[in-house]
Amino acid sequence: GQNLADVGLGNTWGWARWRLPGKDGEDWIFQMNVAGMGYSRFLLHSLVNEFQTIDFFLDAPMELRRGRFSAQAMMFHESSHLGDDYIRRTKDTGFRYSVEGFRSVASYEFHPRVRGYAGVTAVFHGIPSEQHGAIQYGFELRSPDLGWAKRHECWLYLAQDFKNYGRSGWNLNSKTDLGLRLGLPRGARALRAHLGYFGGRSEYGQLHKNREHYWDIGMSFDF
Protein backbone atom coordinates (compact mmCIF):
# COMPACT_ATOMS: atom_id res chain seq x y z
CA GLY A 1 0.00 0.00 0.00
CA GLN A 2 3.01 2.35 -0.19
CA ASN A 3 5.37 3.53 -2.90
CA LEU A 4 8.97 3.11 -1.74
CA ALA A 5 12.40 3.62 -3.28
CA ASP A 6 15.52 1.77 -2.10
CA VAL A 7 18.83 3.32 -3.16
CA GLY A 8 22.22 1.69 -2.61
CA LEU A 9 25.70 3.03 -3.34
CA GLY A 10 28.93 1.21 -2.55
CA ASN A 11 32.26 -0.02 -3.81
CA THR A 12 34.82 -2.80 -3.34
CA TRP A 13 38.52 -1.95 -3.45
CA GLY A 14 40.99 -4.74 -4.18
CA TRP A 15 44.16 -4.63 -2.04
CA ALA A 16 46.13 -7.63 -3.20
CA ARG A 17 45.81 -10.72 -5.39
CA TRP A 18 47.76 -13.97 -5.50
CA ARG A 19 47.67 -16.76 -8.07
CA LEU A 20 48.92 -20.25 -7.18
CA PRO A 21 49.27 -22.89 -9.92
CA GLY A 22 46.96 -25.90 -9.59
CA LYS A 23 47.97 -29.44 -10.38
CA ASP A 24 45.32 -29.92 -13.06
CA GLY A 25 45.81 -26.54 -14.75
CA GLU A 26 43.17 -24.68 -12.72
CA ASP A 27 44.93 -22.00 -10.66
CA TRP A 28 43.98 -20.95 -7.13
CA ILE A 29 43.20 -17.21 -7.06
CA PHE A 30 43.13 -15.31 -3.75
CA GLN A 31 42.16 -11.65 -3.31
CA MET A 32 41.92 -9.31 -0.30
CA ASN A 33 39.44 -6.42 -0.44
CA VAL A 34 37.79 -3.71 1.60
CA ALA A 35 34.16 -2.84 0.83
CA GLY A 36 31.68 -0.19 1.96
CA MET A 37 28.06 0.54 1.17
CA GLY A 38 25.14 2.73 2.18
CA TYR A 39 21.60 1.40 1.55
CA SER A 40 18.67 3.77 2.12
CA ARG A 41 14.87 3.81 1.85
CA PHE A 42 12.55 6.66 0.86
CA LEU A 43 8.76 6.89 1.06
CA LEU A 44 7.62 8.54 -2.17
CA HIS A 45 5.05 11.35 -1.96
CA SER A 46 3.65 13.65 -4.62
CA LEU A 47 5.50 16.68 -3.23
CA VAL A 48 8.27 15.69 -0.79
CA ASN A 49 9.90 12.27 -0.49
CA GLU A 50 10.39 11.04 3.09
CA PHE A 51 13.83 9.74 4.05
CA GLN A 52 13.05 6.76 6.28
CA THR A 53 16.24 4.85 7.13
CA ILE A 54 19.79 4.09 6.05
CA ASP A 55 22.05 1.11 6.78
CA PHE A 56 25.84 1.32 6.53
CA PHE A 57 28.09 -1.67 5.81
CA LEU A 58 31.87 -2.00 6.15
CA ASP A 59 33.42 -5.35 5.13
CA ALA A 60 36.90 -6.84 4.75
CA PRO A 61 36.36 -9.76 2.32
CA MET A 62 38.89 -12.44 1.46
CA GLU A 63 37.98 -14.16 -1.82
CA LEU A 64 39.02 -17.50 -3.28
CA ARG A 65 38.33 -18.99 -6.69
CA ARG A 66 39.37 -22.17 -8.44
CA GLY A 67 37.59 -23.31 -11.57
CA ARG A 68 33.87 -23.52 -10.89
CA PHE A 69 34.28 -23.11 -7.13
CA SER A 70 34.46 -19.73 -5.38
CA ALA A 71 34.18 -18.61 -1.77
CA GLN A 72 34.24 -15.45 0.30
CA ALA A 73 34.88 -14.88 4.00
CA MET A 74 34.82 -11.53 5.78
CA MET A 75 34.73 -9.60 9.00
CA PHE A 76 31.90 -7.08 8.86
CA HIS A 77 30.25 -4.16 10.60
CA GLU A 78 26.67 -3.01 10.08
CA SER A 79 24.78 -0.08 11.57
CA SER A 80 21.27 1.24 10.98
CA HIS A 81 19.81 4.73 11.49
CA LEU A 82 16.35 6.26 11.10
CA GLY A 83 15.94 9.28 8.83
CA ASP A 84 14.97 12.72 10.14
CA ASP A 85 11.79 12.81 8.04
CA TYR A 86 10.61 9.49 9.48
CA ILE A 87 11.33 10.61 13.07
CA ARG A 88 9.42 13.90 12.62
CA ARG A 89 6.35 12.11 11.26
CA THR A 90 6.21 9.13 13.62
CA LYS A 91 7.96 10.55 16.76
CA ASP A 92 9.81 7.22 16.83
CA THR A 93 13.50 7.87 17.53
CA GLY A 94 14.43 4.23 16.95
CA PHE A 95 17.16 2.39 18.86
CA ARG A 96 20.85 1.76 18.59
CA TYR A 97 21.58 -0.92 15.99
CA SER A 98 25.16 -2.09 15.56
CA VAL A 99 26.42 -5.55 14.58
CA GLU A 100 29.92 -6.97 14.16
CA GLY A 101 30.62 -10.51 13.06
CA PHE A 102 31.97 -12.99 10.53
CA ARG A 103 30.26 -14.02 7.29
CA SER A 104 31.19 -16.73 4.80
CA VAL A 105 29.60 -18.00 1.60
CA ALA A 106 30.59 -20.64 -0.97
CA SER A 107 29.42 -20.92 -4.57
CA TYR A 108 29.64 -23.62 -7.22
CA GLU A 109 28.83 -23.41 -10.93
CA PHE A 110 27.17 -26.72 -11.76
CA HIS A 111 26.96 -25.55 -15.37
CA PRO A 112 28.18 -22.37 -17.12
CA ARG A 113 24.61 -21.09 -16.71
CA VAL A 114 23.65 -22.61 -13.33
CA ARG A 115 25.13 -21.48 -10.00
CA GLY A 116 24.23 -22.37 -6.41
CA TYR A 117 25.52 -20.90 -3.15
CA ALA A 118 25.17 -21.13 0.63
CA GLY A 119 26.69 -19.38 3.63
CA VAL A 120 26.47 -18.57 7.33
CA THR A 121 26.85 -15.47 9.48
CA ALA A 122 28.11 -15.48 13.08
CA VAL A 123 27.62 -12.41 15.29
CA PHE A 124 30.34 -11.49 17.80
CA HIS A 125 28.73 -8.33 19.13
CA GLY A 126 25.22 -7.05 18.54
CA ILE A 127 23.05 -4.21 19.81
CA PRO A 128 20.26 -5.01 20.51
CA SER A 129 21.28 -8.33 22.00
CA GLU A 130 18.87 -10.58 20.03
CA GLN A 131 21.25 -10.74 17.05
CA HIS A 132 21.96 -14.46 16.49
CA GLY A 133 23.54 -14.69 13.06
CA ALA A 134 21.94 -15.91 9.84
CA ILE A 135 22.05 -18.52 7.10
CA GLN A 136 21.79 -17.71 3.39
CA TYR A 137 21.36 -19.88 0.30
CA GLY A 138 20.09 -19.64 -3.23
CA PHE A 139 20.72 -20.13 -6.93
CA GLU A 140 21.07 -18.25 -10.22
CA LEU A 141 20.09 -19.33 -13.73
CA ARG A 142 21.15 -17.43 -16.82
CA SER A 143 20.46 -17.70 -20.53
CA PRO A 144 23.01 -18.04 -23.32
CA ASP A 145 24.36 -14.81 -24.77
CA LEU A 146 21.49 -13.11 -26.61
CA GLY A 147 23.89 -11.78 -29.24
CA TRP A 148 22.64 -8.19 -29.06
CA ALA A 149 26.18 -6.73 -29.08
CA LYS A 150 29.14 -8.21 -30.94
CA ARG A 151 31.80 -7.52 -28.30
CA HIS A 152 29.70 -7.48 -25.11
CA GLU A 153 27.74 -10.30 -23.52
CA CYS A 154 24.06 -9.88 -22.77
CA TRP A 155 21.86 -12.43 -21.02
CA LEU A 156 18.65 -12.96 -19.05
CA TYR A 157 18.85 -14.32 -15.51
CA LEU A 158 16.63 -15.65 -12.74
CA ALA A 159 18.02 -15.33 -9.20
CA GLN A 160 16.49 -16.72 -6.00
CA ASP A 161 17.88 -15.81 -2.57
CA PHE A 162 16.79 -17.14 0.85
CA LYS A 163 17.85 -15.85 4.27
CA ASN A 164 16.98 -16.94 7.80
CA TYR A 165 17.87 -14.39 10.49
CA GLY A 166 18.20 -15.32 14.14
CA ARG A 167 16.93 -11.84 15.05
CA SER A 168 13.50 -12.74 13.62
CA GLY A 169 13.17 -16.28 14.96
CA TRP A 170 14.80 -17.85 11.87
CA ASN A 171 11.76 -17.02 9.74
CA LEU A 172 12.37 -17.13 6.00
CA ASN A 173 13.15 -14.08 3.84
CA SER A 174 12.75 -14.73 0.12
CA LYS A 175 13.86 -12.47 -2.76
CA THR A 176 13.29 -13.39 -6.41
CA ASP A 177 14.71 -11.39 -9.32
CA LEU A 178 14.17 -11.75 -13.07
CA GLY A 179 16.50 -9.51 -15.00
CA LEU A 180 18.51 -8.55 -18.05
CA ARG A 181 22.26 -7.95 -17.84
CA LEU A 182 23.88 -5.93 -20.61
CA GLY A 183 27.65 -5.58 -20.86
CA LEU A 184 28.80 -2.03 -21.61
CA PRO A 185 31.83 -0.95 -23.66
CA ARG A 186 33.28 1.74 -21.36
CA GLY A 187 32.86 3.10 -17.83
CA ALA A 188 30.38 0.74 -16.18
CA ARG A 189 31.07 -2.96 -16.74
CA ALA A 190 27.38 -3.80 -16.98
CA LEU A 191 23.84 -2.50 -16.65
CA ARG A 192 21.18 -4.67 -15.03
CA ALA A 193 17.42 -4.09 -15.19
CA HIS A 194 15.36 -6.40 -12.98
CA LEU A 195 11.87 -7.18 -11.69
CA GLY A 196 11.59 -8.76 -8.25
CA TYR A 197 9.42 -9.93 -5.38
CA PHE A 198 10.30 -9.91 -1.67
CA GLY A 199 8.53 -11.60 1.22
CA GLY A 200 9.63 -11.75 4.88
CA ARG A 201 11.02 -9.45 7.56
CA SER A 202 12.56 -6.13 6.55
CA GLU A 203 16.27 -6.25 5.69
CA TYR A 204 16.79 -2.82 7.30
CA GLY A 205 18.13 -3.02 10.85
CA GLN A 206 15.82 -0.37 12.34
CA LEU A 207 12.79 -2.02 10.68
CA HIS A 208 13.79 -5.69 11.05
CA LYS A 209 10.67 -6.59 13.07
CA ASN A 210 8.35 -5.40 10.28
CA ARG A 211 6.82 -7.90 7.86
CA GLU A 212 7.08 -6.81 4.22
CA HIS A 213 5.74 -8.15 0.94
CA TYR A 214 6.33 -6.16 -2.23
CA TRP A 215 7.04 -6.19 -5.95
CA ASP A 216 9.88 -4.03 -7.19
CA ILE A 217 11.56 -2.90 -10.36
CA GLY A 218 15.18 -1.84 -10.28
CA MET A 219 18.23 -0.75 -12.21
CA SER A 220 21.81 -1.47 -11.15
CA PHE A 221 25.19 -0.38 -12.50
CA ASP A 222 28.24 -2.61 -12.04
CA PHE A 223 31.38 -0.48 -12.28
N, C-alpha and C positions, 0 to 999 in steps of 0.2 A: 503493500500500500504506500510505499515511499519511492521517490526517485533519488538514488544515491550515486556518487561518483567516487571510486577508489583510485588514487594516484600514487604510484611508486617511482622512486628515483634512487638508483644506487650504482655501485661499480665494484669490480674486483680487480685488484692490482697484483700481478704476479711478481714475486720476489726472486725466486730461484727455481731452476729446473735441472733435473738430472735424468740421464738416459743410460740404462744398464742393458747390455746385450743379453738376450734370452737364448736358451739352448736350441730352440726350434725356429729361430729367426724372428720371433715376436719380442720386441724390446720391452723392458719395464720402464715406464716413464713416471717420474715423481715431480710434483710441483708444490711449492709453498706460496700461499697467497695471504692477503688481507682484504677483507670485504666490508663494505658499509652500505646501509640502505635506510631510507625513510619511507614509510608507507602510511598514507593518510586517507581519511574519509570525509566527504562533504555531503550534506543534505542539500539537494538542489531546489531552489525556490524560483519564482518568476522574477523577483527583483534582486534579492541578496542571497547568495549561497552560504549555508551555515557550516563552518569548520567544526567537525565533531571530535575527531581524535587523531592522534598520530603515534605510530610505533617506530622506534629506532632499533636497528640491529647492527652489531659489530661482531664480525667473525674472523677467525684465523684458520682457514681451511688448509689441510694437507691432502693433496689429490694423488691418486695412483691409477694408472691405466696399463693394461696389457691385453692386446687383442680385443676380444669382445667384452672383457671384464673391466670394470672401473669401480672406484670406491673413493669416498671422501670422509674425512674425520676432522672435527674442528672443536675448538673451545669457542664459546659464544656468550654474548651479553645481549639482553633484550630489555627495553623499557617502554612504557606506554603512558601517554599523557592525554587528558581531555583538552579539547579546544575551547578558547574563550567564548565563542558564540554558543556552544553547547551549554557551558556553565551558566551563562547569563539567562538562557531560556529555561533550563531545568532546575537551576539552583543546586545542582549536584556537582560537588567539587571533586568527586572521584576518590581514589585511594592511591597509595604508592604501589607501583607495579614495577618490579625489577627482578630479573632472572639471570643467573649465570649457570652454565653447565657444559656438557659435552654431547655432541651429536655426531652420529655416523650413519652412512647409507652406502649400500652396495648395489651395483647395477650390472645386468648381463644382457647382451644382445643375442637373443635366441636365433634371430634372423636379421639381415640388414635392415628390415623394416618392422621388427618386433623387439621391444625392449621391456624388461621388467625390473623392478627395484624394491628394496625394503631397507628400513633403518630404524634406529632407536635413539631416544634422547634421554639423558640422565641429568637431573638437576642437582647442583651442588648447593646452591643458595637461592632461595626464592622468597619474595615478599609480594603478596601474602603467602603464608606458609603452606597453603594447600597445593602448591606446585609439586607434581609427582612424575615429571617426565612425560614421554609420549612414544608411540610407535607410528610408523608411516610406511605405506606400501602402495604400489600401483603399477601401471603399465602404460606404454605408448605404442600406438600403431601408426605407421605412415605409408603413404602411397608411393609408387615409383615417381621419378621425376616427370612432371607434366610437360616438360619441353617448351615452356613459354619463353624462355630466354636461352640463347645458345651457350653462354659462358657462365650462367648462374642457375643453380638448382632451385626448383620450386616444387613443393609437394603439399598435399593435404595430410592432416594428422588428427587422430583421436587420442586424447590423454585422459586417464582416470586416476585420481589420487584419493587415497583414504588416510585419515589420521584419527588416532584415538588418544585424547589428552587425559592424563591423570587428574588435572584440575577440574574436569567436568565429568568425573565418574567413569572415564574410559568410554563414553558414548562416541558414536561414529560421526566423523565429519567426512562428507563426500563432495568432491569437486570434479566435474566433467567438463572437458573443453573439446570443441570441434573447431579446427582452425586451418588456415592457409599460411604457409611460410614461404616468403619470396626472398631469395638472395639478392642483394643489391651490389652494384659495381664499386661504389666508393662510399667513404664515410661509415654509415651503419653497415654491419655485416648482413643483417636480415631485417625484414619487416614481417610481423605476424599479426594477422587479424583473426579473432576467435570469438565464438559464441559458447557460453557456458551455463552451467547450473550448479548451485551450491545448496547443500542442506546440512544442518548441524548447528553447533555452537559457534558464535562469532570468533574469528581468528584474532581480533583485536584484544589486547590484554585488558584494557579498561572495560570492555563489553563482553568478556568471555563467558559470562553467565547467560547471555541473551541467545535465544534460539532464532536462527535465521534460515529463510528459504527464499532464494531469488534466482532469476535469470539475469545474465549479464552479457554485454557485448564489449569487446575490448580491442585495443591496438597496442602492440609492444614493439619497441625498437631494440635490437641486439647490436651493441656497438663493439 
